[in-house]
């Protein structure tokens, strides 16, 4: 079994988009409580995040977007960035720590302190565009981490697997013309944000390095396993990634209130195992998994626990 790390910082709880918002601090509270009660937390190596430097944020986001976030960050109350996304006084620090948590995870893996890491971070990231916050997301944590893997650590090929129930539009747009990043996404379709058709396969030199698999409402463990085995495995074996990153949303769970899919905790463990096999064959087992969605607190906590247990078992 490999060594598994956990990125967490209580300052992630200071990002607060208001009472009743599904992307609430209680998501991380539920996860951390579950990991403590199950004993999983005691098996993990704690990795402390630092705030990401602007040098790495601007590998994905524009300098003008970064300046806008800094100028709009409130001293009190909340500032709306889009209909679903706002900032409280603690939000910008949390966002810098979320991106920085993914970078700390990469560093820990490359230093061989751990083999794989789960990043219990918020705000999530995969909807954030180069110049736009959307869908609860400020910085695209996994996209920033992918560029960091390449430019800081010199690895060439990065696989990003996004199993969140919503399509990772921001991640796709970050790399759609880039053949050095293979982006694979399963998502309920049609669903927010409306992107992710199967015909979206990348552009220019990146054509064929974006793989979208729209899923129909109600599909669950069996259908997801089949898609990963039929569509992800052969593409990943051809691509031969040097590093694997998971956009780990748990809102395709059968109990999630924001979607209509049928995955269970065991289904997430199975998907983790499939991705882990890819990482073992090609990437020395290197996996960074970063939290995206998941809004039914017991289902989220249980699914994260099984996901991490599957990582530990690698």
CORTAPE-V201136 format. One record per pair of residues at least 4 apart in sequence whose C-alpha atoms are under 7 Angstrom apart, sorted by the first residue. I is the first residue (numbers start at 1). J is the second residue. D is the distance in whole Angstrom. If there is no record, write none. Layout:
I/J/D  I/J/D
//
This chain:
1/312/6  1/313/5  1/314/5  2/115/6  2/312/6  2/314/6  3/114/5  3/115/5  3/116/7  3/312/7  4/44/6  4/45/6  4/114/6  4/115/6  4/116/5  4/117/5  4/311/7  4/312/6  5/44/5  5/45/4  5/46/6  5/47/6  5/114/6  5/116/6  5/117/4  5/118/6  6/44/6  6/45/6  6/46/5  6/47/6  6/117/6  6/118/5  6/119/6  7/46/6  7/47/5  7/48/6  7/49/7  7/101/6  7/118/6  7/119/5  7/120/6  8/48/7  8/119/7  8/120/5  8/121/6  11/94/6  12/94/5  12/121/6  12/122/6  13/25/5  14/90/5  14/91/6  14/94/7  15/88/6  15/90/5  15/91/4  15/94/6  16/24/6  16/25/7  16/88/6  16/91/7  17/21/6  17/86/6  17/87/6  17/88/7  22/295/6  23/136/7  23/295/7  25/29/7  26/30/6  27/31/6  27/297/6  28/32/6  28/120/7  29/33/6  30/34/6  30/297/6  30/301/6  31/35/6  31/301/4  32/36/6  33/37/6  34/38/6  34/301/6  34/302/7  35/39/6  35/40/5  35/41/5  35/305/6  36/40/6  36/41/5  40/44/7  49/97/6  49/100/6  49/101/4  49/104/6  50/97/6  50/100/5  50/101/6  51/96/5  51/97/4  51/100/5  52/56/7  52/57/7  52/96/5  52/97/6  52/99/6  52/100/4  53/57/7  54/58/6  55/59/7  56/144/6  56/148/7  57/61/6  57/144/6  58/62/6  58/63/6  59/144/7  59/147/7  60/130/6  60/143/7  60/144/6  60/174/7  61/65/7  61/130/4  61/131/6  62/66/6  62/130/6  62/131/6  63/67/6  64/68/6  65/69/6  65/131/5  65/132/7  66/70/6  67/71/6  68/72/6  69/73/6  72/79/7  73/87/6  73/89/7  73/92/7  74/78/6  74/79/6  74/88/6  74/89/5  75/89/5  76/88/7  76/89/6  77/88/6  78/86/6  78/87/5  78/88/5  79/86/5  79/87/5  79/88/7  80/85/6  80/86/4  80/87/7  81/85/6  81/86/5  81/133/6  82/86/7  82/133/7  82/134/6  84/134/7  84/135/6  84/136/6  85/134/6  85/135/6  85/136/5  85/137/7  87/91/5  90/94/6  91/95/6  92/96/6  93/97/6  94/98/6  94/122/7  94/123/7  95/99/6  95/122/7  95/123/6  95/138/7  95/139/6  96/100/6  97/101/6  98/102/7  98/121/5  98/122/6  98/123/7  98/141/7  99/103/7  99/139/7  99/141/5  99/144/7  100/104/6  101/105/6  101/119/7  102/106/6  102/119/7  102/141/6  102/145/6  102/290/7  103/107/6  103/145/6  104/108/6  105/109/6  105/117/6  105/288/7  106/110/6  106/149/7  106/288/7  107/111/6  108/112/6  108/113/5  108/114/6  109/113/6  109/114/5  109/115/5  109/116/6  109/286/7  115/285/6  115/286/6  116/286/6  116/287/5  116/288/6  117/287/6  117/288/5  117/289/6  118/288/6  118/289/5  118/290/6  118/308/7  119/289/6  119/290/5  119/291/6  120/290/7  120/291/6  121/291/6  123/136/7  123/137/6  123/138/7  124/136/7  124/137/5  124/291/6  124/292/5  125/137/5  125/138/6  125/139/5  125/140/4  125/141/5  125/292/7  126/137/7  126/140/5  126/168/5  126/169/7  126/170/5  126/171/6  127/134/6  127/135/6  127/137/6  127/168/5  127/169/5  127/170/5  128/132/6  128/133/5  128/134/6  128/137/5  128/138/6  128/139/6  128/140/5  128/170/5  129/133/6  129/170/4  133/137/6  133/138/5  140/144/6  141/145/6  142/146/6  142/245/7  142/247/7  142/290/7  143/147/6  143/171/6  144/148/6  145/149/6  146/150/7  146/158/6  147/151/6  148/152/5  148/153/7  149/153/5  149/154/7  149/155/6  150/154/5  150/155/5  150/156/6  155/242/6  156/180/6  156/242/7  157/180/5  157/181/6  157/241/5  157/242/5  157/243/7  158/180/7  158/181/5  158/182/6  158/241/5  158/242/6  158/243/5  158/244/6  159/181/6  159/182/5  159/183/6  159/241/6  159/243/6  159/244/5  159/245/6  160/182/6  160/183/5  160/184/6  160/244/6  160/245/5  160/246/6  161/183/6  161/184/5  161/185/6  161/245/6  161/246/5  161/247/6  162/168/7  162/184/6  162/185/5  162/186/7  162/246/6  162/247/4  162/248/6  163/185/6  163/186/5  163/187/7  163/247/6  163/248/6  163/249/6  164/187/6  164/247/7  164/248/6  164/249/4  164/250/6  164/251/6  164/252/6  164/292/7  164/293/6  165/187/4  165/188/5  165/249/7  165/251/6  165/252/5  166/187/5  166/188/6  166/191/7  166/192/6  166/193/7  167/185/7  167/187/5  167/193/7  167/195/6  167/196/6  168/172/6  169/173/6  169/195/6  170/174/6  171/175/7  172/176/6  172/183/7  175/181/6  176/202/4  176/203/6  176/206/6  176/210/6  177/202/6  177/203/5  177/204/6  177/205/6  177/206/4  177/207/7  178/205/6  178/206/4  179/205/6  179/206/4  179/209/6  181/209/7  182/209/5  182/210/6  183/209/6  183/210/5  183/211/6  184/210/6  184/211/5  184/212/6  185/211/6  185/212/5  185/213/6  186/212/6  186/213/5  186/214/6  186/215/7  187/213/7  187/214/5  187/215/6  188/214/6  188/215/5  188/216/6  188/217/6  189/214/5  189/215/6  189/216/6  190/194/6  196/200/6  196/212/6  196/214/7  197/212/6  197/214/6  198/212/5  198/213/6  198/214/6  200/212/7  201/207/6  201/208/5  201/209/6  201/210/5  201/211/6  202/206/5  202/207/4  202/208/6  202/209/6  202/210/5  203/207/5  215/219/7  217/260/5  217/261/5  218/260/6  218/261/4  218/262/5  219/223/6  219/261/6  219/262/5  220/224/6  220/261/6  220/262/4  220/263/4  221/225/6  221/262/7  221/263/5  221/264/7  221/267/5  222/226/6  223/227/6  224/228/6  225/229/6  225/271/7  226/230/6  227/231/6  228/232/5  228/233/6  229/233/5  230/234/7  231/235/7  232/236/6  233/237/6  234/238/6  235/239/6  236/240/6  236/241/7  236/278/7  240/282/5  241/282/6  241/283/6  242/282/6  242/283/4  243/283/5  243/286/6  243/287/7  244/279/6  244/286/6  244/287/5  244/288/7  245/287/6  245/288/5  245/289/6  246/288/6  246/289/4  246/290/6  247/289/6  247/290/5  247/291/6  247/292/6  248/289/6  248/290/6  248/291/5  248/292/5  249/291/6  249/292/4  249/293/4  249/294/6  250/293/6  250/294/4  250/300/6  250/303/7  251/256/5  251/259/7  251/293/6  251/294/4  251/295/6  252/256/7  252/259/7  252/261/5  252/262/6  252/263/6  253/261/6  253/262/6  253/263/4  253/264/6  254/260/7  254/261/5  254/262/4  254/263/5  254/264/6  255/296/6  255/299/7  256/294/7  256/295/6  256/296/5  257/295/7  257/296/7  263/267/6  264/268/7  265/269/6  265/302/6  265/303/4  265/306/6  266/270/6  266/306/7  267/271/6  268/272/6  268/303/7  268/307/6  269/273/6  269/306/6  269/307/5  269/310/6  270/274/6  271/275/6  272/276/6  272/307/6  272/310/6  273/277/6  273/310/6  274/278/7  275/279/6  276/280/6  276/285/7  276/314/7  277/281/6  278/282/6  279/283/5  279/284/6  279/285/4  279/286/6  279/287/7  280/284/5  280/285/4  294/300/5  295/300/7  296/300/6  297/301/6  298/302/6  299/303/6  300/304/6  301/305/6  302/306/6  303/307/6  304/308/6  305/309/6  306/310/6  307/311/6  308/312/6  309/313/6  310/314/7
//
